């Protein structure tokens, strides 16, 4: 089993912590985690996006969604190099 923990976002939870050995935790800490069988496969990388893992607390189904993120310095430099080439 894998333990996931996060913050509520609407009617689901944005996963912030994944614990691959939750049985090693004290009971008081383990109780904070939702146990799941496995994690879904991450989505393919997209420039300017990051994968965010969400948990539906009713079904315990995990899904990834891609959310906007700032471009890294390397991505900005690559875009500039392409633009002036």
DSSP file (Angstrom, degrees, kcal/mol; ACC not computed):
  #  RESIDUE AA STRUCTURE BP1 BP2  ACC     N-H-->O    O-->H-N    N-H-->O    O-->H-N    TCO  KAPPA ALPHA  PHI   PSI    X-CA   Y-CA   Z-CA
    1    1 A X              0   0    0      0, 0.0     2,-0.4     0, 0.0    21,-0.4   0.000 360.0 360.0 360.0 151.6    0.0    0.0    0.0
    2    2 A X  E     -A   36   0A   0     34,-2.7    34,-2.9    19,-0.1     2,-0.4  -0.960 360.0-140.9-120.2 137.9    1.0    3.6   -0.6
    3    3 A X  E     -AB  35  19A   0     16,-2.9    16,-3.4    -2,-0.4     2,-0.4  -0.856  17.6-172.6-101.7 133.8   -0.1    6.5    1.6
    4    4 A X  E     +AB  34  18A   0     30,-2.4    30,-2.9    -2,-0.4     2,-0.3  -0.953   5.1 176.6-124.3 146.9   -1.1    9.8    0.1
    5    5 A X  E     + B   0  17A   0     12,-2.2    12,-2.7    -2,-0.4    11,-2.5  -0.993  14.6 132.5-146.0 145.5   -1.8   13.1    1.9
    6    6 A X  E     - B   0  15A   0     -2,-0.3     2,-0.4     9,-0.3     9,-0.2  -0.859  48.3 -65.0-166.0-158.1   -2.6   16.6    0.7
    7    7 A X  E     - B   0  14A   0      7,-1.9     7,-2.9    -2,-0.3     2,-0.1  -0.892  49.0-104.9-115.2 142.2   -4.8   19.6    0.9
    8    8 A X  E     + B   0  13A   0     -2,-0.4     2,-0.4     5,-0.2     5,-0.3  -0.425  34.0 179.2 -65.5 135.0   -8.5   19.9    0.0
    9    9 A X  E >   - B   0  12A   0      3,-3.3     3,-1.3    -2,-0.1     2,-0.3  -0.868  64.5 -54.3-135.3  99.2   -9.2   21.6   -3.3
   10   10 A X  T 3  S-     0   0    0     -2,-0.4    -1,-0.0     1,-0.2    -2,-0.0  -0.525 120.8 -17.5  66.5-128.3  -13.0   21.7   -3.9
   11   11 A X  T 3  S+     0   0    0     -2,-0.3    46,-0.4    -3,-0.1     2,-0.3   0.149 132.3  54.2 -97.7  19.5  -14.3   18.1   -3.6
   12   12 A X  E <  S-B    9   0A   0     -3,-1.3    -3,-3.3    44,-0.1     2,-0.5  -0.828  80.3-111.0-140.2 179.8  -10.9   16.5   -4.0
   13   13 A X  E     -BC   8  55A   0     42,-2.6    42,-2.7    -5,-0.3     2,-0.7  -0.966  15.2-139.6-122.2 128.4   -7.5   16.5   -2.5
   14   14 A X  E     -BC   7  54A   0     -7,-2.9    -7,-1.9    -2,-0.5     2,-0.3  -0.789  32.6-126.9 -83.6 115.4   -4.3   17.9   -4.1
   15   15 A X  E     +B    6   0A   0     38,-2.5    38,-0.4    -2,-0.7    -9,-0.3  -0.461  40.8 162.7 -71.0 126.2   -1.7   15.3   -3.1
   16   16 A X  E     +     0   0A   0    -11,-2.5     2,-0.4     1,-0.3   -10,-0.2   0.613  64.6  41.6-112.4 -25.2    1.4   16.9   -1.5
   17   17 A X  E     -B    5   0A   0    -12,-2.7   -12,-2.2     2,-0.0     2,-0.5  -0.991  56.3-172.3-132.8 132.9    3.0   13.9    0.2
   18   18 A X  E     -B    4   0A   0     -2,-0.4     2,-0.5   -14,-0.2   -14,-0.2  -0.992   7.5-168.4-120.9 124.9    3.4   10.3   -1.1
   19   19 A X  E >   -B    3   0A   0    -16,-3.4   -16,-2.9    -2,-0.5     3,-0.6  -0.957   8.9-169.8-118.3 117.9    4.7    7.7    1.4
   20   20 A X  T 3  S+     0   0    0     -2,-0.5    -1,-0.1     1,-0.3     3,-0.1   0.559  87.1  36.9 -84.5  -8.1    5.8    4.4    0.0
   21   21 A X  T >   +     0   0    0    -18,-0.1     3,-1.9     1,-0.1    -1,-0.3  -0.441  64.6 157.5-138.0  63.1    6.1    2.7    3.4
   22   22 A X  G X   +     0   0    0     -3,-0.6     3,-1.6   -21,-0.4    -1,-0.1   0.712  66.7  72.8 -65.9 -19.0    3.3    4.1    5.5
   23   23 A X  G 3  S+     0   0    0      1,-0.3    -1,-0.3   -22,-0.2     7,-0.1   0.717  89.1  62.6 -66.6 -18.1    3.4    1.0    7.8
   24   24 A X  G <  S+     0   0    0     -3,-1.9    -1,-0.3     2,-0.1    -2,-0.2   0.562  87.9  94.0 -82.0  -7.3    6.6    2.4    9.2
   25   25 A X  S <  S-     0   0    0     -3,-1.6     2,-0.0    -4,-0.2    -3,-0.0  -0.515  88.6 -99.8 -83.2 151.1    4.9    5.5   10.5
   26   26 A X    >>  -     0   0    0     -2,-0.2     4,-2.7     1,-0.1     3,-0.9  -0.384  40.1-110.0 -60.7 150.2    3.5    5.9   14.0
   27   27 A X  H 3> S+     0   0    0      1,-0.3     4,-1.9     2,-0.2     5,-0.1   0.844 117.2  57.6 -55.1 -38.3   -0.3    5.2   14.1
   28   28 A X  H 34 S+     0   0    0      1,-0.2    -1,-0.3     2,-0.2     4,-0.2   0.861 113.7  38.9 -64.6 -34.8   -1.1    8.9   14.8
   29   29 A X  H X4 S+     0   0    0     -3,-0.9     3,-1.5     2,-0.2     4,-0.3   0.874 111.8  56.6 -80.1 -39.7    0.8    9.9   11.6
   30   30 A X  H >< S+     0   0    0     -4,-2.7     3,-1.7     1,-0.3    -2,-0.2   0.835  96.8  65.6 -60.6 -32.9   -0.4    7.0    9.5
   31   31 A X  T 3< S+     0   0    0     -4,-1.9    -1,-0.3     1,-0.3    -2,-0.2   0.717  92.5  62.5 -63.8 -20.3   -4.0    8.0   10.2
   32   32 A X  T <  S+     0   0    0     -3,-1.5    -1,-0.3    -4,-0.2     2,-0.2   0.644  93.7  80.2 -78.9 -14.7   -3.5   11.2    8.3
   33   33 A X  S <  S-     0   0    0     -3,-1.7     2,-0.5    -4,-0.3   -28,-0.2  -0.638  73.1-136.2 -96.6 150.1   -2.8    9.3    5.0
   34   34 A X  E     -A    4   0A   0    -30,-2.9   -30,-2.4    -2,-0.2     2,-0.4  -0.916  26.8-132.7 -99.1 128.8   -5.2    7.7    2.6
   35   35 A X  E     +A    3   0A   0     -2,-0.5     2,-0.3   -32,-0.2   -32,-0.2  -0.676  29.4 175.2 -87.8 133.3   -4.1    4.3    1.5
   36   36 A X  E     -A    2   0A   0    -34,-2.9   -34,-2.7    -2,-0.4     3,-0.1  -0.921  35.1-129.1-132.4 158.5   -4.1    3.4   -2.2
   37   37 A X  S    S-     0   0    0     -2,-0.3     2,-0.3     1,-0.2    -1,-0.1   0.911  81.6 -19.4 -73.7 -44.1   -2.9    0.4   -4.2
   38   38 A X        -     0   0    0    -36,-0.1     2,-0.3   -37,-0.1    -1,-0.2  -0.961  63.3-104.7-157.8 168.9   -0.8    2.2   -6.8
   39   39 A X        -     0   0    0     -2,-0.3     3,-0.1    -3,-0.1     2,-0.0  -0.784  37.9-114.4-100.4 146.7   -0.2    5.6   -8.4
   40   40 A X        -     0   0    0     -2,-0.3     2,-0.2     1,-0.1    23,-0.1  -0.328  41.5 -89.8 -72.8 163.8   -1.3    6.3  -12.0
   41   41 A X        -     0   0    0      1,-0.1    23,-0.2    23,-0.0    -1,-0.1  -0.532  47.9-110.8 -73.0 138.3    1.2    6.9  -14.7
   42   42 A X        -     0   0    0     -2,-0.2     2,-0.1     1,-0.1    -1,-0.1  -0.308  32.8-105.7 -68.2 154.2    2.2   10.5  -15.0
   43   43 A X        -     0   0    0      1,-0.1    -1,-0.1    22,-0.1     8,-0.1  -0.421  46.2 -86.8 -74.8 154.9    1.2   12.5  -18.1
   44   44 A X        -     0   0    0      1,-0.1    -1,-0.1    -2,-0.1     2,-0.0  -0.329  55.4 -95.0 -61.6 142.8    3.8   13.3  -20.8
   45   45 A X        -     0   0    0     -3,-0.1     2,-0.4     6,-0.0    -1,-0.1  -0.311  41.2-170.3 -62.6 141.5    5.8   16.5  -20.1
   46   46 A X    >   -     0   0    0      3,-0.3     3,-2.1    -3,-0.1     2,-0.1  -1.000  31.3-106.0-133.2 132.7    4.6   19.7  -21.7
   47   47 A X  T 3  S+     0   0    0     -2,-0.4     3,-0.1     1,-0.3    24,-0.1  -0.345 107.0  15.9 -59.5 130.9    6.5   22.9  -21.7
   48   48 A X  T 3  S+     0   0    0      1,-0.3    21,-2.1    22,-0.2     2,-0.3   0.543 112.0  95.1  83.1   7.5    5.0   25.4  -19.3
   49   49 A X  E <   - D   0  68A   0     -3,-2.1     2,-0.3    19,-0.2    -3,-0.3  -0.926  53.0-161.3-128.3 154.2    2.9   22.7  -17.5
   50   50 A X  E     - D   0  67A   0     17,-2.5    17,-2.6    -2,-0.3     2,-0.5  -0.974  26.2-114.5-130.9 149.6    3.4   20.6  -14.4
   51   51 A X  E     - D   0  66A   0     -2,-0.3     2,-0.5    15,-0.2    15,-0.2  -0.703  29.7-167.8 -84.1 129.2    1.7   17.4  -13.4
   52   52 A X  E     - D   0  65A   0     13,-3.1    13,-2.2    -2,-0.5     2,-0.4  -0.977  13.1-140.0-119.6 129.5   -0.5   17.7  -10.3
   53   53 A X  E     - D   0  64A   0     -2,-0.5   -38,-2.5   -38,-0.4     2,-0.3  -0.761  20.4-170.9 -93.0 130.1   -1.8   14.5   -8.6
   54   54 A X  E     -CD  14  63A   0      9,-3.1     9,-2.3    -2,-0.4     2,-0.4  -0.914   9.7-152.9-121.2 147.9   -5.4   14.6   -7.2
   55   55 A X  E     -CD  13  62A   0    -42,-2.7   -42,-2.6    -2,-0.3     2,-0.8  -0.977  10.8-145.6-119.6 129.0   -7.3   12.2   -5.0
   56   56 A X  E  >> - D   0  61A   0      5,-2.4     4,-2.6    -2,-0.4     5,-0.6  -0.858  15.9-156.0 -86.6 111.2  -11.0   11.7   -5.0
   57   57 A X  T  45S+     0   0    0     -2,-0.8    -1,-0.1   -46,-0.4   -45,-0.1   0.749  87.1  52.8 -66.3 -22.4  -11.6   10.9   -1.3
   58   58 A X  T  45S+     0   0    0      1,-0.1    -1,-0.2     3,-0.1   -46,-0.0   0.922 124.9  22.2 -76.8 -44.3  -14.8    9.1   -2.0
   59   59 A X  T  45S-     0   0    0      2,-0.1    -2,-0.2    -3,-0.1    -1,-0.1   0.589  94.6-132.3 -98.0 -12.4  -13.5    6.6   -4.6
   60   60 A X  T  <5 +     0   0    0     -4,-2.6     2,-0.4     1,-0.2    -3,-0.2   0.750  53.8 152.8  61.1  26.7   -9.8    6.8   -3.7
   61   61 A X  E   < -D   56   0A   0     -5,-0.6    -5,-2.4   -25,-0.1     2,-0.4  -0.740  33.5-150.6 -88.7 132.6   -9.1    7.3   -7.4
   62   62 A X  E     +D   55   0A   0     -2,-0.4     2,-0.3    -7,-0.2    -7,-0.2  -0.846  19.0 173.2-103.2 138.5   -5.9    9.2   -8.2
   63   63 A X  E     -D   54   0A   0     -9,-2.3    -9,-3.1    -2,-0.4     2,-0.4  -0.992  24.0-133.3-141.8 149.4   -5.6   11.3  -11.4
   64   64 A X  E     -D   53   0A   0     -2,-0.3     2,-0.3   -11,-0.2   -11,-0.2  -0.804  20.2-175.4 -98.9 144.2   -3.0   13.6  -12.8
   65   65 A X  E     -D   52   0A   0    -13,-2.2   -13,-3.1    -2,-0.4     2,-0.5  -0.975  24.7-123.7-131.3 149.8   -3.9   17.0  -14.3
   66   66 A X  E     -D   51   0A   0     -2,-0.3     2,-0.3   -15,-0.2   -15,-0.2  -0.837  30.0-174.1 -97.6 128.9   -1.5   19.4  -16.0
   67   67 A X  E     -D   50   0A   0    -17,-2.6   -17,-2.5    -2,-0.5    -2,-0.0  -0.865  31.3 -94.1-119.1 151.8   -1.4   22.9  -14.5
   68   68 A X  E     +D   49   0A   0     -2,-0.3     2,-0.3   -19,-0.2   -19,-0.2  -0.292  43.9 175.5 -62.7 147.6    0.4   26.0  -15.8
   69   69 A X        -     0   0    0    -21,-2.1     3,-0.1   -22,-0.0     2,-0.1  -0.968  37.5 -91.1-145.4 157.7    3.8   26.8  -14.4
   70   70 A X        -     0   0    0     -2,-0.3   -22,-0.2     1,-0.1     2,-0.1  -0.389  50.3-101.9 -66.7 149.9    6.4   29.5  -15.2
   71   71 A X        -     0   0    0      1,-0.1    -1,-0.1   -24,-0.1     2,-0.0  -0.456  37.5-115.6 -69.7 145.2    8.9   28.6  -17.8
   72   72 A X     >  -     0   0    0     -2,-0.1     4,-2.3     1,-0.1     5,-0.2  -0.315  27.8-106.1 -72.9 164.8   12.3   27.6  -16.5
   73   73 A X  H  > S+     0   0    0      1,-0.2     4,-2.4     2,-0.2     5,-0.2   0.885 122.7  52.9 -59.2 -39.3   15.3   29.7  -17.3
   74   74 A X  H  > S+     0   0    0      2,-0.2     4,-2.3     1,-0.2    -1,-0.2   0.894 108.4  49.6 -64.2 -40.2   16.5   27.1  -19.7
   75   75 A X  H  > S+     0   0    0      2,-0.2     4,-2.2     1,-0.2    -2,-0.2   0.901 111.2  49.1 -66.8 -40.1   13.2   27.0  -21.5
   76   76 A X  H  X S+     0   0    0     -4,-2.3     4,-2.4     2,-0.2    -2,-0.2   0.928 112.0  48.6 -63.5 -45.2   13.2   30.8  -21.8
   77   77 A X  H  X S+     0   0    0     -4,-2.4     4,-2.6     1,-0.2    -2,-0.2   0.897 110.7  50.8 -63.0 -40.9   16.7   30.8  -23.2
   78   78 A X  H  X S+     0   0    0     -4,-2.3     4,-2.2     2,-0.2    -1,-0.2   0.904 110.4  49.8 -63.3 -41.3   15.8   28.1  -25.7
   79   79 A X  H  X S+     0   0    0     -4,-2.2     4,-2.2     2,-0.2    -2,-0.2   0.910 112.0  48.0 -63.2 -42.2   12.8   30.1  -26.9
   80   80 A X  H  X S+     0   0    0     -4,-2.4     4,-1.9     2,-0.2    -2,-0.2   0.911 110.8  50.9 -64.8 -42.4   14.9   33.2  -27.3
   81   81 A X  H  X S+     0   0    0     -4,-2.6     4,-0.7     1,-0.2    -1,-0.2   0.887 112.2  47.2 -62.7 -38.7   17.6   31.3  -29.2
   82   82 A X  H  < S+     0   0    0     -4,-2.2     3,-0.4     1,-0.2    -1,-0.2   0.885 109.9  53.7 -68.3 -39.2   14.9   29.9  -31.5
   83   83 A X  H  < S+     0   0    0     -4,-2.2    -2,-0.2     1,-0.2    -1,-0.2   0.847 113.6  40.6 -66.7 -34.5   13.3   33.3  -32.0
   84   84 A X  H  <        0   0    0     -4,-1.9    -1,-0.2     1,-0.2    -2,-0.2   0.528 360.0 360.0 -93.4  -4.3   16.6   35.0  -33.1
   85   85 A X     <        0   0    0     -4,-0.7    -1,-0.2    -3,-0.4    -2,-0.1   0.470 360.0 360.0 -79.4 360.0   17.8   32.1  -35.3
